[in-house]
Amino acid sequence: MGLTEELPVYKASYDLLLMIFHVCKDFQKDYKYTLGEKLKNEVSEMVTQIYRANSSGK
């Protein structure tokens, strides 16, 4: 089992998370705290699940 940080899917999802944080800064106030937070939470959960799946050892 390799390091999670070396997995292409982990790298791509983490890059997506960083991009979402960058893009959400420019959202209008209404969307920043609804759509922006939803996007951040969903992608953060995805990154966490990829990490957990890799760490499970199965």
mmCIF file of the N, C-alpha and C atoms, coordinates in Angstrom:
data_MODEL
# 
_entry.id   MODEL 
# 
loop_
_atom_site.group_PDB 
_atom_site.id 
_atom_site.type_symbol 
_atom_site.label_atom_id 
_atom_site.label_alt_id 
_atom_site.label_comp_id 
_atom_site.label_asym_id 
_atom_site.label_entity_id 
_atom_site.label_seq_id 
_atom_site.pdbx_PDB_ins_code 
_atom_site.Cartn_x 
_atom_site.Cartn_y 
_atom_site.Cartn_z 
_atom_site.occupancy 
_atom_site.B_iso_or_equiv 
_atom_site.pdbx_formal_charge 
_atom_site.auth_seq_id 
_atom_site.auth_comp_id 
_atom_site.auth_asym_id 
_atom_site.auth_atom_id 
_atom_site.pdbx_PDB_model_num 
ATOM 1   N N  . MET A 1 1  ? 0.860   -1.174 0.000  1.00 0.00 ? 1  MET A N  1 
ATOM 2   C CA . MET A 1 1  ? 0.000   0.000  0.000  1.00 0.00 ? 1  MET A CA 1 
ATOM 3   C C  . MET A 1 1  ? 0.904   1.235  0.000  1.00 0.00 ? 1  MET A C  1 
ATOM 4   N N  . GLY A 1 2  ? 0.667   2.113  -0.969 1.00 0.00 ? 2  GLY A N  1 
ATOM 5   C CA . GLY A 1 2  ? 1.465   3.324  -1.080 1.00 0.00 ? 2  GLY A CA 1 
ATOM 6   C C  . GLY A 1 2  ? 0.929   4.424  -0.193 1.00 0.00 ? 2  GLY A C  1 
ATOM 7   N N  . LEU A 1 3  ? 1.671   5.481  -0.154 1.00 0.00 ? 3  LEU A N  1 
ATOM 8   C CA . LEU A 1 3  ? 1.219   6.652  0.576  1.00 0.00 ? 3  LEU A CA 1 
ATOM 9   C C  . LEU A 1 3  ? 0.014   7.262  -0.127 1.00 0.00 ? 3  LEU A C  1 
ATOM 10  N N  . THR A 1 4  ? -0.929  7.723  0.657  1.00 0.00 ? 4  THR A N  1 
ATOM 11  C CA . THR A 1 4  ? -2.134  8.321  0.090  1.00 0.00 ? 4  THR A CA 1 
ATOM 12  C C  . THR A 1 4  ? -1.786  9.493  -0.800 1.00 0.00 ? 4  THR A C  1 
ATOM 13  N N  . GLU A 1 5  ? -0.820  10.298 -0.400 1.00 0.00 ? 5  GLU A N  1 
ATOM 14  C CA . GLU A 1 5  ? -0.466  11.498 -1.141 1.00 0.00 ? 5  GLU A CA 1 
ATOM 15  C C  . GLU A 1 5  ? 0.099   11.183 -2.522 1.00 0.00 ? 5  GLU A C  1 
ATOM 16  N N  . GLU A 1 6  ? 0.512   9.923  -2.758 1.00 0.00 ? 6  GLU A N  1 
ATOM 17  C CA . GLU A 1 6  ? 1.062   9.528  -4.048 1.00 0.00 ? 6  GLU A CA 1 
ATOM 18  C C  . GLU A 1 6  ? -0.001  9.010  -5.009 1.00 0.00 ? 6  GLU A C  1 
ATOM 19  N N  . LEU A 1 7  ? -1.209  8.761  -4.531 1.00 0.00 ? 7  LEU A N  1 
ATOM 20  C CA . LEU A 1 7  ? -2.278  8.253  -5.392 1.00 0.00 ? 7  LEU A CA 1 
ATOM 21  C C  . LEU A 1 7  ? -2.761  9.342  -6.342 1.00 0.00 ? 7  LEU A C  1 
ATOM 22  N N  . PRO A 1 8  ? -2.876  9.030  -7.636 1.00 0.00 ? 8  PRO A N  1 
ATOM 23  C CA . PRO A 1 8  ? -3.370  10.041 -8.589 1.00 0.00 ? 8  PRO A CA 1 
ATOM 24  C C  . PRO A 1 8  ? -4.777  10.542 -8.245 1.00 0.00 ? 8  PRO A C  1 
ATOM 25  N N  . VAL A 1 9  ? -5.641  9.648  -7.782 1.00 0.00 ? 9  VAL A N  1 
ATOM 26  C CA . VAL A 1 9  ? -7.003  10.075 -7.452 1.00 0.00 ? 9  VAL A CA 1 
ATOM 27  C C  . VAL A 1 9  ? -6.999  11.008 -6.245 1.00 0.00 ? 9  VAL A C  1 
ATOM 28  N N  . TYR A 1 10 ? -6.119  10.766 -5.295 1.00 0.00 ? 10 TYR A N  1 
ATOM 29  C CA . TYR A 1 10 ? -6.020  11.649 -4.135 1.00 0.00 ? 10 TYR A CA 1 
ATOM 30  C C  . TYR A 1 10 ? -5.492  13.018 -4.554 1.00 0.00 ? 10 TYR A C  1 
ATOM 31  N N  . LYS A 1 11 ? -4.459  13.019 -5.392 1.00 0.00 ? 11 LYS A N  1 
ATOM 32  C CA . LYS A 1 11 ? -3.889  14.283 -5.857 1.00 0.00 ? 11 LYS A CA 1 
ATOM 33  C C  . LYS A 1 11 ? -4.926  15.102 -6.616 1.00 0.00 ? 11 LYS A C  1 
ATOM 34  N N  . ALA A 1 12 ? -5.676  14.447 -7.492 1.00 0.00 ? 12 ALA A N  1 
ATOM 35  C CA . ALA A 1 12 ? -6.686  15.147 -8.292 1.00 0.00 ? 12 ALA A CA 1 
ATOM 36  C C  . ALA A 1 12 ? -7.806  15.701 -7.409 1.00 0.00 ? 12 ALA A C  1 
ATOM 37  N N  . SER A 1 13 ? -8.254  14.920 -6.444 1.00 0.00 ? 13 SER A N  1 
ATOM 38  C CA . SER A 1 13 ? -9.338  15.395 -5.570 1.00 0.00 ? 13 SER A CA 1 
ATOM 39  C C  . SER A 1 13 ? -8.852  16.511 -4.648 1.00 0.00 ? 13 SER A C  1 
ATOM 40  N N  . TYR A 1 14 ? -7.610  16.438 -4.204 1.00 0.00 ? 14 TYR A N  1 
ATOM 41  C CA . TYR A 1 14 ? -7.073  17.500 -3.356 1.00 0.00 ? 14 TYR A CA 1 
ATOM 42  C C  . TYR A 1 14 ? -6.904  18.792 -4.156 1.00 0.00 ? 14 TYR A C  1 
ATOM 43  N N  . ASP A 1 15 ? -6.449  18.653 -5.409 1.00 0.00 ? 15 ASP A N  1 
ATOM 44  C CA . ASP A 1 15 ? -6.338  19.830 -6.280 1.00 0.00 ? 15 ASP A CA 1 
ATOM 45  C C  . ASP A 1 15 ? -7.711  20.453 -6.527 1.00 0.00 ? 15 ASP A C  1 
ATOM 46  N N  . LEU A 1 16 ? -8.724  19.601 -6.691 1.00 0.00 ? 16 LEU A N  1 
ATOM 47  C CA . LEU A 1 16 ? -10.092 20.091 -6.860 1.00 0.00 ? 16 LEU A CA 1 
ATOM 48  C C  . LEU A 1 16 ? -10.540 20.855 -5.623 1.00 0.00 ? 16 LEU A C  1 
ATOM 49  N N  . LEU A 1 17 ? -10.233 20.339 -4.455 1.00 0.00 ? 17 LEU A N  1 
ATOM 50  C CA . LEU A 1 17 ? -10.593 21.020 -3.212 1.00 0.00 ? 17 LEU A CA 1 
ATOM 51  C C  . LEU A 1 17 ? -9.938  22.394 -3.127 1.00 0.00 ? 17 LEU A C  1 
ATOM 52  N N  . LEU A 1 18 ? -8.659  22.480 -3.461 1.00 0.00 ? 18 LEU A N  1 
ATOM 53  C CA . LEU A 1 18 ? -7.967  23.762 -3.438 1.00 0.00 ? 18 LEU A CA 1 
ATOM 54  C C  . LEU A 1 18 ? -8.569  24.738 -4.444 1.00 0.00 ? 18 LEU A C  1 
ATOM 55  N N  . MET A 1 19 ? -8.928  24.224 -5.622 1.00 0.00 ? 19 MET A N  1 
ATOM 56  C CA . MET A 1 19 ? -9.535  25.073 -6.637 1.00 0.00 ? 19 MET A CA 1 
ATOM 57  C C  . MET A 1 19 ? -10.899 25.591 -6.173 1.00 0.00 ? 19 MET A C  1 
ATOM 58  N N  . ILE A 1 20 ? -11.684 24.744 -5.520 1.00 0.00 ? 20 ILE A N  1 
ATOM 59  C CA . ILE A 1 20 ? -12.997 25.168 -5.022 1.00 0.00 ? 20 ILE A CA 1 
ATOM 60  C C  . ILE A 1 20 ? -12.838 26.256 -3.969 1.00 0.00 ? 20 ILE A C  1 
ATOM 61  N N  . PHE A 1 21 ? -11.890 26.111 -3.058 1.00 0.00 ? 21 PHE A N  1 
ATOM 62  C CA . PHE A 1 21 ? -11.656 27.155 -2.066 1.00 0.00 ? 21 PHE A CA 1 
ATOM 63  C C  . PHE A 1 21 ? -11.283 28.472 -2.739 1.00 0.00 ? 21 PHE A C  1 
ATOM 64  N N  . HIS A 1 22 ? -10.478 28.393 -3.784 1.00 0.00 ? 22 HIS A N  1 
ATOM 65  C CA . HIS A 1 22 ? -10.060 29.605 -4.496 1.00 0.00 ? 22 HIS A CA 1 
ATOM 66  C C  . HIS A 1 22 ? -11.238 30.249 -5.230 1.00 0.00 ? 22 HIS A C  1 
ATOM 67  N N  . VAL A 1 23 ? -12.031 29.452 -5.906 1.00 0.00 ? 23 VAL A N  1 
ATOM 68  C CA . VAL A 1 23 ? -13.155 29.958 -6.695 1.00 0.00 ? 23 VAL A CA 1 
ATOM 69  C C  . VAL A 1 23 ? -14.271 30.499 -5.801 1.00 0.00 ? 23 VAL A C  1 
ATOM 70  N N  . CYS A 1 24 ? -14.508 29.865 -4.674 1.00 0.00 ? 24 CYS A N  1 
ATOM 71  C CA . CYS A 1 24 ? -15.607 30.280 -3.793 1.00 0.00 ? 24 CYS A CA 1 
ATOM 72  C C  . CYS A 1 24 ? -15.381 31.662 -3.187 1.00 0.00 ? 24 CYS A C  1 
ATOM 73  N N  . LYS A 1 25 ? -14.146 32.112 -3.134 1.00 0.00 ? 25 LYS A N  1 
ATOM 74  C CA . LYS A 1 25 ? -13.871 33.452 -2.607 1.00 0.00 ? 25 LYS A CA 1 
ATOM 75  C C  . LYS A 1 25 ? -14.545 34.524 -3.441 1.00 0.00 ? 25 LYS A C  1 
ATOM 76  N N  . ASP A 1 26 ? -14.737 34.248 -4.735 1.00 0.00 ? 26 ASP A N  1 
ATOM 77  C CA . ASP A 1 26 ? -15.312 35.227 -5.648 1.00 0.00 ? 26 ASP A CA 1 
ATOM 78  C C  . ASP A 1 26 ? -16.825 35.083 -5.825 1.00 0.00 ? 26 ASP A C  1 
ATOM 79  N N  . PHE A 1 27 ? -17.437 34.132 -5.135 1.00 0.00 ? 27 PHE A N  1 
ATOM 80  C CA . PHE A 1 27 ? -18.893 33.958 -5.228 1.00 0.00 ? 27 PHE A CA 1 
ATOM 81  C C  . PHE A 1 27 ? -19.601 35.152 -4.601 1.00 0.00 ? 27 PHE A C  1 
ATOM 82  N N  . GLN A 1 28 ? -20.816 35.401 -5.072 1.00 0.00 ? 28 GLN A N  1 
ATOM 83  C CA . GLN A 1 28 ? -21.657 36.400 -4.418 1.00 0.00 ? 28 GLN A CA 1 
ATOM 84  C C  . GLN A 1 28 ? -21.981 35.905 -3.019 1.00 0.00 ? 28 GLN A C  1 
ATOM 85  N N  . LYS A 1 29 ? -22.299 36.831 -2.142 1.00 0.00 ? 29 LYS A N  1 
ATOM 86  C CA . LYS A 1 29 ? -22.524 36.499 -0.735 1.00 0.00 ? 29 LYS A CA 1 
ATOM 87  C C  . LYS A 1 29 ? -23.567 35.393 -0.553 1.00 0.00 ? 29 LYS A C  1 
ATOM 88  N N  . ASP A 1 30 ? -24.653 35.463 -1.315 1.00 0.00 ? 30 ASP A N  1 
ATOM 89  C CA . ASP A 1 30 ? -25.712 34.455 -1.192 1.00 0.00 ? 30 ASP A CA 1 
ATOM 90  C C  . ASP A 1 30 ? -25.211 33.053 -1.506 1.00 0.00 ? 30 ASP A C  1 
ATOM 91  N N  . TYR A 1 31 ? -24.389 32.949 -2.532 1.00 0.00 ? 31 TYR A N  1 
ATOM 92  C CA . TYR A 1 31 ? -23.913 31.643 -2.967 1.00 0.00 ? 31 TYR A CA 1 
ATOM 93  C C  . TYR A 1 31 ? -22.702 31.163 -2.177 1.00 0.00 ? 31 TYR A C  1 
ATOM 94  N N  . LYS A 1 32 ? -21.946 32.088 -1.641 1.00 0.00 ? 32 LYS A N  1 
ATOM 95  C CA . LYS A 1 32 ? -20.737 31.729 -0.900 1.00 0.00 ? 32 LYS A CA 1 
ATOM 96  C C  . LYS A 1 32 ? -21.077 30.865 0.313  1.00 0.00 ? 32 LYS A C  1 
ATOM 97  N N  . TYR A 1 33 ? -22.168 31.181 0.987  1.00 0.00 ? 33 TYR A N  1 
ATOM 98  C CA . TYR A 1 33 ? -22.500 30.481 2.222  1.00 0.00 ? 33 TYR A CA 1 
ATOM 99  C C  . TYR A 1 33 ? -23.520 29.377 2.020  1.00 0.00 ? 33 TYR A C  1 
ATOM 100 N N  . THR A 1 34 ? -23.978 29.160 0.793  1.00 0.00 ? 34 THR A N  1 
ATOM 101 C CA . THR A 1 34 ? -24.869 28.034 0.527  1.00 0.00 ? 34 THR A CA 1 
ATOM 102 C C  . THR A 1 34 ? -24.171 27.054 -0.410 1.00 0.00 ? 34 THR A C  1 
ATOM 103 N N  . LEU A 1 35 ? -24.057 27.422 -1.650 1.00 0.00 ? 35 LEU A N  1 
ATOM 104 C CA . LEU A 1 35 ? -23.433 26.551 -2.640 1.00 0.00 ? 35 LEU A CA 1 
ATOM 105 C C  . LEU A 1 35 ? -21.949 26.351 -2.350 1.00 0.00 ? 35 LEU A C  1 
ATOM 106 N N  . GLY A 1 36 ? -21.252 27.414 -1.997 1.00 0.00 ? 36 GLY A N  1 
ATOM 107 C CA . GLY A 1 36 ? -19.820 27.319 -1.713 1.00 0.00 ? 36 GLY A CA 1 
ATOM 108 C C  . GLY A 1 36 ? -19.515 26.377 -0.560 1.00 0.00 ? 36 GLY A C  1 
ATOM 109 N N  . GLU A 1 37 ? -20.252 26.507 0.521  1.00 0.00 ? 37 GLU A N  1 
ATOM 110 C CA . GLU A 1 37 ? -20.028 25.629 1.679  1.00 0.00 ? 37 GLU A CA 1 
ATOM 111 C C  . GLU A 1 37 ? -20.388 24.188 1.357  1.00 0.00 ? 37 GLU A C  1 
ATOM 112 N N  . LYS A 1 38 ? -21.443 23.991 0.585  1.00 0.00 ? 38 LYS A N  1 
ATOM 113 C CA . LYS A 1 38 ? -21.847 22.636 0.197  1.00 0.00 ? 38 LYS A CA 1 
ATOM 114 C C  . LYS A 1 38 ? -20.745 21.984 -0.641 1.00 0.00 ? 38 LYS A C  1 
ATOM 115 N N  . LEU A 1 39 ? -20.210 22.714 -1.611 1.00 0.00 ? 39 LEU A N  1 
ATOM 116 C CA . LEU A 1 39 ? -19.116 22.191 -2.434 1.00 0.00 ? 39 LEU A CA 1 
ATOM 117 C C  . LEU A 1 39 ? -17.892 21.849 -1.587 1.00 0.00 ? 39 LEU A C  1 
ATOM 118 N N  . LYS A 1 40 ? -17.526 22.753 -0.707 1.00 0.00 ? 40 LYS A N  1 
ATOM 119 C CA . LYS A 1 40 ? -16.359 22.515 0.152  1.00 0.00 ? 40 LYS A CA 1 
ATOM 120 C C  . LYS A 1 40 ? -16.557 21.279 1.020  1.00 0.00 ? 40 LYS A C  1 
ATOM 121 N N  . ASN A 1 41 ? -17.727 21.148 1.609  1.00 0.00 ? 41 ASN A N  1 
ATOM 122 C CA . ASN A 1 41 ? -17.995 20.002 2.483  1.00 0.00 ? 41 ASN A CA 1 
ATOM 123 C C  . ASN A 1 41 ? -17.986 18.678 1.722  1.00 0.00 ? 41 ASN A C  1 
ATOM 124 N N  . GLU A 1 42 ? -18.609 18.662 0.548  1.00 0.00 ? 42 GLU A N  1 
ATOM 125 C CA . GLU A 1 42 ? -18.672 17.430 -0.233 1.00 0.00 ? 42 GLU A CA 1 
ATOM 126 C C  . GLU A 1 42 ? -17.295 16.979 -0.700 1.00 0.00 ? 42 GLU A C  1 
ATOM 127 N N  . VAL A 1 43 ? -16.496 17.902 -1.206 1.00 0.00 ? 43 VAL A N  1 
ATOM 128 C CA . VAL A 1 43 ? -15.174 17.527 -1.709 1.00 0.00 ? 43 VAL A CA 1 
ATOM 129 C C  . VAL A 1 43 ? -14.239 17.186 -0.547 1.00 0.00 ? 43 VAL A C  1 
ATOM 130 N N  . SER A 1 44 ? -14.384 17.875 0.574  1.00 0.00 ? 44 SER A N  1 
ATOM 131 C CA . SER A 1 44 ? -13.587 17.522 1.762  1.00 0.00 ? 44 SER A CA 1 
ATOM 132 C C  . SER A 1 44 ? -13.915 16.109 2.218  1.00 0.00 ? 44 SER A C  1 
ATOM 133 N N  . GLU A 1 45 ? -15.170 15.751 2.184  1.00 0.00 ? 45 GLU A N  1 
ATOM 134 C CA . GLU A 1 45 ? -15.587 14.393 2.552  1.00 0.00 ? 45 GLU A CA 1 
ATOM 135 C C  . GLU A 1 45 ? -15.015 13.378 1.562  1.00 0.00 ? 45 GLU A C  1 
ATOM 136 N N  . MET A 1 46 ? -15.005 13.716 0.284  1.00 0.00 ? 46 MET A N  1 
ATOM 137 C CA . MET A 1 46 ? -14.453 12.822 -0.732 1.00 0.00 ? 46 MET A CA 1 
ATOM 138 C C  . MET A 1 46 ? -12.962 12.572 -0.476 1.00 0.00 ? 46 MET A C  1 
ATOM 139 N N  . VAL A 1 47 ? -12.210 13.616 -0.185 1.00 0.00 ? 47 VAL A N  1 
ATOM 140 C CA . VAL A 1 47 ? -10.782 13.478 0.095  1.00 0.00 ? 47 VAL A CA 1 
ATOM 141 C C  . VAL A 1 47 ? -10.581 12.607 1.341  1.00 0.00 ? 47 VAL A C  1 
ATOM 142 N N  . THR A 1 48 ? -11.401 12.817 2.343  1.00 0.00 ? 48 THR A N  1 
ATOM 143 C CA . THR A 1 48 ? -11.321 12.022 3.568  1.00 0.00 ? 48 THR A CA 1 
ATOM 144 C C  . THR A 1 48 ? -11.615 10.554 3.303  1.00 0.00 ? 48 THR A C  1 
ATOM 145 N N  . GLN A 1 49 ? -12.618 10.279 2.492  1.00 0.00 ? 49 GLN A N  1 
ATOM 146 C CA . GLN A 1 49 ? -12.973 8.889  2.181  1.00 0.00 ? 49 GLN A CA 1 
ATOM 147 C C  . GLN A 1 49 ? -11.876 8.194  1.371  1.00 0.00 ? 49 GLN A C  1 
ATOM 148 N N  . ILE A 1 50 ? -11.238 8.914  0.475  1.00 0.00 ? 50 ILE A N  1 
ATOM 149 C CA . ILE A 1 50 ? -10.117 8.335  -0.281 1.00 0.00 ? 50 ILE A CA 1 
ATOM 150 C C  . ILE A 1 50 ? -8.982  7.976  0.675  1.00 0.00 ? 50 ILE A C  1 
ATOM 151 N N  . TYR A 1 51 ? -8.703  8.863  1.608  1.00 0.00 ? 51 TYR A N  1 
ATOM 152 C CA . TYR A 1 51 ? -7.657  8.599  2.602  1.00 0.00 ? 51 TYR A CA 1 
ATOM 153 C C  . TYR A 1 51 ? -8.008  7.366  3.445  1.00 0.00 ? 51 TYR A C  1 
ATOM 154 N N  . ARG A 1 52 ? -9.256  7.314  3.916  1.00 0.00 ? 52 ARG A N  1 
ATOM 155 C CA . ARG A 1 52 ? -9.674  6.166  4.739  1.00 0.00 ? 52 ARG A CA 1 
ATOM 156 C C  . ARG A 1 52 ? -9.620  4.854  3.975  1.00 0.00 ? 52 ARG A C  1 
ATOM 157 N N  . ALA A 1 53 ? -10.047 4.882  2.703  1.00 0.00 ? 53 ALA A N  1 
ATOM 158 C CA . ALA A 1 53 ? -10.026 3.667  1.889  1.00 0.00 ? 53 ALA A CA 1 
ATOM 159 C C  . ALA A 1 53 ? -8.596  3.173  1.697  1.00 0.00 ? 53 ALA A C  1 
ATOM 160 N N  . ASN A 1 54 ? -7.671  4.078  1.490  1.00 0.00 ? 54 ASN A N  1 
ATOM 161 C CA . ASN A 1 54 ? -6.290  3.685  1.305  1.00 0.00 ? 54 ASN A CA 1 
ATOM 162 C C  . ASN A 1 54 ? -5.664  3.186  2.606  1.00 0.00 ? 54 ASN A C  1 
ATOM 163 N N  . SER A 1 55 ? -6.125  3.727  3.718  1.00 0.00 ? 55 SER A N  1 
ATOM 164 C CA . SER A 1 55 ? -5.551  3.358  5.018  1.00 0.00 ? 55 SER A CA 1 
ATOM 165 C C  . SER A 1 55 ? -6.143  2.082  5.592  1.00 0.00 ? 55 SER A C  1 
ATOM 166 N N  . SER A 1 56 ? -7.221  1.598  5.018  1.00 0.00 ? 56 SER A N  1 
ATOM 167 C CA . SER A 1 56 ? -7.903  0.445  5.602  1.00 0.00 ? 56 SER A CA 1 
ATOM 168 C C  . SER A 1 56 ? -7.109  -0.847 5.459  1.00 0.00 ? 56 SER A C  1 
ATOM 169 N N  . GLY A 1 57 ? -6.216  -0.914 4.465  1.00 0.00 ? 57 GLY A N  1 
ATOM 170 C CA . GLY A 1 57 ? -5.374  -2.075 4.323  1.00 0.00 ? 57 GLY A CA 1 
ATOM 171 C C  . GLY A 1 57 ? -6.027  -3.248 3.616  1.00 0.00 ? 57 GLY A C  1 
ATOM 172 N N  . LYS A 1 58 ? -7.177  -3.047 3.027  1.00 0.00 ? 58 LYS A N  1 
ATOM 173 C CA . LYS A 1 58 ? -7.857  -4.154 2.320  1.00 0.00 ? 58 LYS A CA 1 
ATOM 174 C C  . LYS A 1 58 ? -7.535  -4.133 0.861  1.00 0.00 ? 58 LYS A C  1 
# 
